Amino acid sequence: MKARTLSDEALRALIRVGEPVKLTGENLEGADLEGANLREADFEGANLRGACLANADLSRANLSWARLDGADLTGARLMEARLPHAHLEEARLARVHAGRADMRWTRLREADLSEADLVGADLQGAEMWKTRLHRTRMTLDTMHGLERHLSATQLAGLELYGTSPLGVPASPAVDPLPA
C-alpha cells in the first residue's frame, strides 16, 4: 500500500477551497476530517481506515470501494452518498443520516449503526454480521435483500416504517431481542 500522501493540514486546506475534492484511491488512513464539508467529494477506492469523519458532511459523496474499517462517522451526513462495496467493518456510524444512500454490497460487519437514519437507503446485499442497529430507523424497502446477511445482528429497538409486502402499513417496531 502506498504511503499517506496528504497531511491533515493539507487535506483541510484542500477542503476549504469549496470545490468538491477528488481523492480517488488516496491513502488517508487515520486522517482527521471531523466536521469537514465533503459534499460531493470523490473517495472511490480510497483508504480511510481509522479516519475520523465524525459530523462530516458527506452528502452525495462517492465512497464506492473505499476502505473505512474502524473509521468514526458518528453523526455524519451521508444523504444520497454512494457507498457500494465499501468496507465499514467495526466502523462507528451511530446517529448518521444516510437517507437515500446507495449502500449496496457494503461490508458492515460489527459496525455500530445505533440511532442511524437509513430511511430510503439501499442496503441490498449488505453484509451485517454482528452489526448493531439499536434504535435505527429504516423502511421495509431498505430491508429488502438483507434477509441472508443479518447474521448475529442486534435488532433491539429497530424502527421499521413503510408498507409490508401485504400492503399493511408498518408502524415503528421494537424487536424483542435483547440489546
C-alpha positions as a Markdown table, in Angstrom:
| # | Residue | x | y | z |
|---|---|---|---|---|
| 1 | Met | 0.0 | 0.0 | 0.0 |
| 2 | Lys | 1.3 | 3.4 | -0.8 |
| 3 | Ala | 2.2 | 5.9 | 2.0 |
| 4 | Arg | -0.2 | 8.5 | 3.1 |
| 5 | Thr | 0.1 | 11.4 | 0.6 |
| 6 | Leu | -1.5 | 14.3 | 2.4 |
| 7 | Ser | -1.2 | 15.6 | 6.0 |
| 8 | Asp | -4.4 | 16.6 | 7.9 |
| 9 | Glu | -3.4 | 20.2 | 7.4 |
| 10 | Ala | -3.1 | 19.8 | 3.6 |
| 11 | Leu | -6.4 | 18.0 | 3.5 |
| 12 | Arg | -8.2 | 20.7 | 5.4 |
| 13 | Ala | -6.7 | 23.4 | 3.1 |
| 14 | Leu | -7.9 | 21.4 | 0.1 |
| 15 | Ile | -11.4 | 21.1 | 1.5 |
| 16 | Arg | -11.6 | 24.9 | 2.4 |
| 17 | Val | -11.3 | 25.7 | -1.3 |
| 18 | Gly | -15.0 | 25.0 | -1.5 |
| 19 | Glu | -14.9 | 22.8 | -4.6 |
| 20 | Pro | -15.7 | 19.0 | -4.4 |
| 21 | Val | -12.5 | 17.2 | -3.7 |
| 22 | Lys | -11.2 | 14.3 | -5.7 |
| 23 | Leu | -9.2 | 11.9 | -3.6 |
| 24 | Thr | -9.8 | 8.7 | -5.6 |
| 25 | Gly | -7.6 | 5.9 | -4.4 |
| 26 | Glu | -5.7 | 8.0 | -1.9 |
| 27 | Asn | -4.3 | 6.6 | 1.3 |
| 28 | Leu | -5.9 | 8.7 | 4.0 |
| 29 | Glu | -5.6 | 6.2 | 6.8 |
| 30 | Gly | -6.2 | 7.8 | 10.2 |
| 31 | Ala | -7.0 | 11.2 | 8.7 |
| 32 | Asp | -8.8 | 13.7 | 11.0 |
| 33 | Leu | -11.7 | 15.2 | 8.9 |
| 34 | Glu | -14.1 | 15.7 | 11.8 |
| 35 | Gly | -16.8 | 18.2 | 10.8 |
| 36 | Ala | -15.4 | 18.7 | 7.3 |
| 37 | Asn | -17.6 | 19.7 | 4.4 |
| 38 | Leu | -17.0 | 16.9 | 2.0 |
| 39 | Arg | -20.2 | 17.2 | -0.1 |
| 40 | Glu | -19.8 | 15.5 | -3.4 |
| 41 | Ala | -16.2 | 14.5 | -2.7 |
| 42 | Asp | -14.8 | 11.6 | -4.6 |
| 43 | Phe | -13.2 | 9.0 | -2.4 |
| 44 | Glu | -13.7 | 6.0 | -4.7 |
| 45 | Gly | -11.2 | 3.2 | -3.6 |
| 46 | Ala | -9.6 | 5.5 | -1.0 |
| 47 | Asn | -8.1 | 4.1 | 2.2 |
| 48 | Leu | -9.8 | 5.8 | 5.1 |
| 49 | Arg | -9.2 | 3.1 | 7.7 |
| 50 | Gly | -9.4 | 4.5 | 11.2 |
| 51 | Ala | -10.2 | 8.0 | 9.9 |
| 52 | Cys | -12.3 | 10.5 | 11.9 |
| 53 | Leu | -15.2 | 11.7 | 9.8 |
| 54 | Ala | -17.5 | 12.4 | 12.8 |
| 55 | Asn | -20.1 | 15.1 | 12.0 |
| 56 | Ala | -18.7 | 15.5 | 8.5 |
| 57 | Asp | -21.0 | 16.3 | 5.6 |
| 58 | Leu | -20.5 | 13.5 | 3.0 |
| 59 | Ser | -23.8 | 14.2 | 1.2 |
| 60 | Arg | -23.7 | 12.9 | -2.4 |
| 61 | Ala | -20.0 | 11.8 | -1.9 |
| 62 | Asn | -18.7 | 8.8 | -3.7 |
| 63 | Leu | -17.2 | 6.3 | -1.3 |
| 64 | Ser | -17.6 | 3.3 | -3.6 |
| 65 | Trp | -15.0 | 0.6 | -2.8 |
| 66 | Ala | -13.5 | 2.8 | -0.1 |
| 67 | Arg | -11.9 | 1.2 | 3.0 |
| 68 | Leu | -13.4 | 2.7 | 6.1 |
| 69 | Asp | -12.8 | -0.1 | 8.5 |
| 70 | Gly | -12.6 | 1.2 | 12.1 |
| 71 | Ala | -13.5 | 4.8 | 10.9 |
| 72 | Asp | -15.6 | 7.1 | 13.1 |
| 73 | Leu | -18.5 | 8.5 | 11.2 |
| 74 | Thr | -20.6 | 9.3 | 14.2 |
| 75 | Gly | -23.2 | 11.9 | 13.3 |
| 76 | Ala | -22.0 | 12.2 | 9.7 |
| 77 | Arg | -24.4 | 13.2 | 6.9 |
| 78 | Leu | -24.4 | 10.6 | 4.1 |
| 79 | Met | -27.6 | 11.7 | 2.4 |
| 80 | Glu | -27.6 | 10.3 | -1.2 |
| 81 | Ala | -24.0 | 9.2 | -0.8 |
| 82 | Arg | -22.7 | 6.3 | -2.9 |
| 83 | Leu | -21.0 | 3.5 | -0.9 |
| 84 | Pro | -21.4 | 0.3 | -3.0 |
| 85 | His | -18.8 | -2.3 | -2.0 |
| 86 | Ala | -17.4 | 0.0 | 0.7 |
| 87 | His | -15.8 | -1.7 | 3.7 |
| 88 | Leu | -17.1 | -0.4 | 7.0 |
| 89 | Glu | -16.1 | -3.2 | 9.4 |
| 90 | Glu | -16.1 | -2.1 | 13.0 |
| 91 | Ala | -16.9 | 1.4 | 11.9 |
| 92 | Arg | -18.9 | 3.8 | 14.2 |
| 93 | Leu | -21.9 | 5.1 | 12.3 |
| 94 | Ala | -24.1 | 6.0 | 15.2 |
| 95 | Arg | -26.6 | 8.8 | 14.5 |
| 96 | Val | -25.6 | 9.0 | 10.8 |
| 97 | His | -28.1 | 10.5 | 8.4 |
| 98 | Ala | -27.9 | 8.3 | 5.3 |
| 99 | Gly | -31.3 | 8.7 | 3.7 |
| 100 | Arg | -31.4 | 7.5 | 0.1 |
| 101 | Ala | -27.7 | 6.5 | 0.3 |
| 102 | Asp | -26.6 | 3.7 | -2.0 |
| 103 | Met | -25.1 | 1.1 | 0.4 |
| 104 | Arg | -25.4 | -2.0 | -1.8 |
| 105 | Trp | -23.0 | -4.7 | -1.0 |
| 106 | Thr | -21.3 | -2.7 | 1.8 |
| 107 | Arg | -19.5 | -4.7 | 4.5 |
| 108 | Leu | -20.9 | -3.6 | 7.8 |
| 109 | Arg | -19.5 | -6.4 | 10.0 |
| 110 | Glu | -19.5 | -5.4 | 13.7 |
| 111 | Ala | -20.4 | -1.8 | 12.7 |
| 112 | Asp | -22.4 | 0.4 | 15.1 |
| 113 | Leu | -25.4 | 2.0 | 13.4 |
| 114 | Ser | -27.2 | 2.8 | 16.6 |
| 115 | Glu | -29.8 | 5.6 | 16.2 |
| 116 | Ala | -28.9 | 5.9 | 12.5 |
| 117 | Asp | -31.4 | 7.2 | 10.0 |
| 118 | Leu | -31.3 | 4.8 | 7.0 |
| 119 | Val | -34.8 | 5.6 | 5.7 |
| 120 | Gly | -34.8 | 5.1 | 1.9 |
| 121 | Ala | -31.2 | 3.8 | 1.8 |
| 122 | Asp | -30.5 | 0.9 | -0.5 |
| 123 | Leu | -28.8 | -1.9 | 1.5 |
| 124 | Gln | -29.3 | -4.7 | -0.9 |
| 125 | Gly | -26.7 | -7.4 | -0.3 |
| 126 | Ala | -25.0 | -5.5 | 2.5 |
| 127 | Glu | -23.2 | -7.8 | 5.0 |
| 128 | Met | -24.3 | -7.1 | 8.5 |
| 129 | Trp | -22.7 | -9.7 | 10.8 |
| 130 | Lys | -23.0 | -8.6 | 14.4 |
| 131 | Thr | -24.0 | -5.1 | 13.3 |
| 132 | Arg | -25.6 | -3.0 | 16.0 |
| 133 | Leu | -28.9 | -1.5 | 14.8 |
| 134 | His | -30.3 | -0.2 | 18.2 |
| 135 | Arg | -33.0 | 2.4 | 17.6 |
| 136 | Thr | -32.0 | 2.6 | 13.9 |
| 137 | Arg | -34.7 | 3.9 | 11.5 |
| 138 | Met | -35.3 | 2.1 | 8.3 |
| 139 | Thr | -38.0 | 1.4 | 5.8 |
| 140 | Leu | -39.2 | -2.0 | 4.7 |
| 141 | Asp | -37.7 | -1.2 | 1.3 |
| 142 | Thr | -34.4 | -0.7 | 3.0 |
| 143 | Met | -34.5 | -4.2 | 4.4 |
| 144 | His | -35.2 | -5.8 | 1.0 |
| 145 | Gly | -32.4 | -8.2 | 0.2 |
| 146 | Leu | -30.9 | -8.2 | 3.7 |
| 147 | Glu | -32.5 | -11.4 | 4.9 |
| 148 | Arg | -29.4 | -13.6 | 4.2 |
| 149 | His | -26.9 | -11.0 | 5.5 |
| 150 | Leu | -28.2 | -10.2 | 9.1 |
| 151 | Ser | -26.2 | -12.9 | 10.9 |
| 152 | Ala | -26.0 | -12.2 | 14.7 |
| 153 | Thr | -27.1 | -8.7 | 14.1 |
| 154 | Gln | -28.6 | -6.9 | 17.1 |
| 155 | Leu | -32.1 | -5.7 | 16.1 |
| 156 | Ala | -33.3 | -4.4 | 19.5 |
| 157 | Gly | -35.3 | -1.3 | 19.0 |
| 158 | Leu | -35.1 | -1.3 | 15.2 |
| 159 | Glu | -37.7 | 1.1 | 13.9 |
| 160 | Leu | -39.3 | 0.0 | 10.6 |
| 161 | Tyr | -41.5 | 2.3 | 8.5 |
| 162 | Gly | -43.4 | 1.8 | 5.3 |
| 163 | Thr | -45.6 | -0.8 | 3.9 |
| 164 | Ser | -45.3 | -4.6 | 4.4 |
| 165 | Pro | -45.4 | -6.9 | 1.4 |
| 166 | Leu | -49.2 | -7.4 | 2.1 |
| 167 | Gly | -49.8 | -3.7 | 1.8 |
| 168 | Val | -50.4 | -3.2 | 5.5 |
| 169 | Pro | -48.7 | 0.0 | 6.9 |
| 170 | Ala | -45.9 | -0.8 | 9.3 |
| 171 | Ser | -45.6 | 1.2 | 12.4 |
| 172 | Pro | -42.4 | 1.6 | 14.4 |
| 173 | Ala | -41.5 | -1.9 | 15.6 |
| 174 | Val | -39.4 | -2.9 | 18.6 |
| 175 | Asp | -37.7 | -6.2 | 18.2 |
| 176 | Pro | -38.0 | -8.4 | 21.3 |
| 177 | Leu | -34.3 | -9.5 | 21.1 |
| 178 | Pro | -32.1 | -8.2 | 23.9 |
| 179 | Ala | -29.6 | -5.5 | 23.1 |
